[in-house]
Amino acid sequence: MNPWRGLSGLPRALWVLAGATLVNRAGTMFLPFLILYLTKDMNVTPSAAGAVFALFGLGALVAGPFVGRFSDVFGPVRMMRISLVASGLLLLCVPYARSLASMAVLTLLIAIVNEAFRPASLSVISHLAEPERRRPAFALQRLASNLGMSVGPAAGGFIAAVSWPAVFWVDGLTSLLAAATLIAFFPRDVVFPAALPPESGPSRREGLRDPALVTFMISLVPVSIVFFQHASSLPVFLVRDLGFPVWTFGLLHTVNTLLIVFLELPLNLATSSWSHRRALALGSALVGAGFGALAYARSLPAVILTIVVWTFGEMMLLPGMASWVADMAPPESRGVYMGLYGTAFNLAIVVGPPLGTWLLEHAGGRVLWLTMLGLGFLSAALYTRVAEPPRGRV
């Protein structure tokens, strides 16, 4: 039996969105090479480069709620096009910014316009996918993103060896090409619910006034802090504490990516009928267990096994979280809800890496990974109490 057969009925617009995402992500080079560019080409100190990098997370964190509202007001497709065009033009300007201050400003602006794409794209999926097919639809979007990311940073390394400006020109051009894909191929007849003005809005509590959403956001943060250790404390732990060669981290990244590419869609198709509580709690527990097991993993096979465990958690958790928000949000406020979801996620990006590296430096690997185990299980417990979306909402 074909495990991908459940995708055959997804609307054409979602495939166009996935294609644009693939093109955009295949050129992702700015953030992975930002610190190297600042330190190697501009001779900036590592601490100053780290501060500029932090501005990206800060910009995304602050922009989240606002760009979500703009998506509802101006329409998600228009917002995606604006985000991609603005990102592309700003990226083309990066090689001409030769001072630390100008790079800091550009990084902040790129973060803001880049963040505008996420709530808009998630709103499009929420609107076009039927409730029972939203998890596979979000998994399709993640597949496109992961396929692109498997190309972009790798290609960027070869391009940087020849020309640093070309890294950012390629990134900018792929953003513009992704915008052109949406302009040329996204169906013109798709209509999205209009945002209600505040004075005429419904009486129900929405956004941060919705206690169900606030509970969900609180539940999201601990396990997201755990998840972002893969890009911060994990490589340091593997190389410094376990003594593995640097290429090992690349191998583990490949294991993670291959599992996502081949298994995430079938997994979410198979579990599409599960309750949100069940999927979110199990995903959080697996993420916590996978990272927590690193407290006792000492060989490469053992470390690979931990990667497999938390990757299965990731494959359930991330599409499941987006699906919960899509099912809970009123149709005319999906951008706001997706923006707030992104804000909670970005908060974990800001908090998680420095917390993990601090624990690793001052308390050691075992304390770090057992703490992550506890945070993952905390989210799992919280998610067992999260509200199930009302029946009948589309």
MOPE-V114840 format. One line per field, one symbol per residue. ss: DSSP state (H for helix, E for strand, L for the rest). A space follows every 10 residues. Layout:
ss->???
This chain:
ss->LLLLHHHLLL LHHHHHHHHH HHHHHHLLLH HHHHHHHHHH HLLLLHHHHH HHHHHHHHHH HHHHHHHHHH HHHHLHHHHH HHHHHHHHHH HHHHHHLLLH HHHHHHHHHH HHHHHHHHHH HHHHHHHHLL HHHHHHHHHH HHHHHHHHHH HHHHHHHHHH HHLHHHHHHH HHHHHHHHHH HHHHHLLLLL LLLLLLLHHH LLLLLLHHHL HHHHHHHHHH HHHHHHHHHH HLHHHHHHHH HLLLLLHHHH HHHHHHHHHH HHHHHHHHHH LLLLLHHHHH HHHHHHHHHH HHHHHLLLLH HHHHHHHHHH HHHHHHHHHH HHHHHHHHLL HHHHHHHHHH HHHHHHHHHH HHHHHHHHHH HHLLHHHHHH HHHHHHHHHH HHHLLLLLLL LLLL
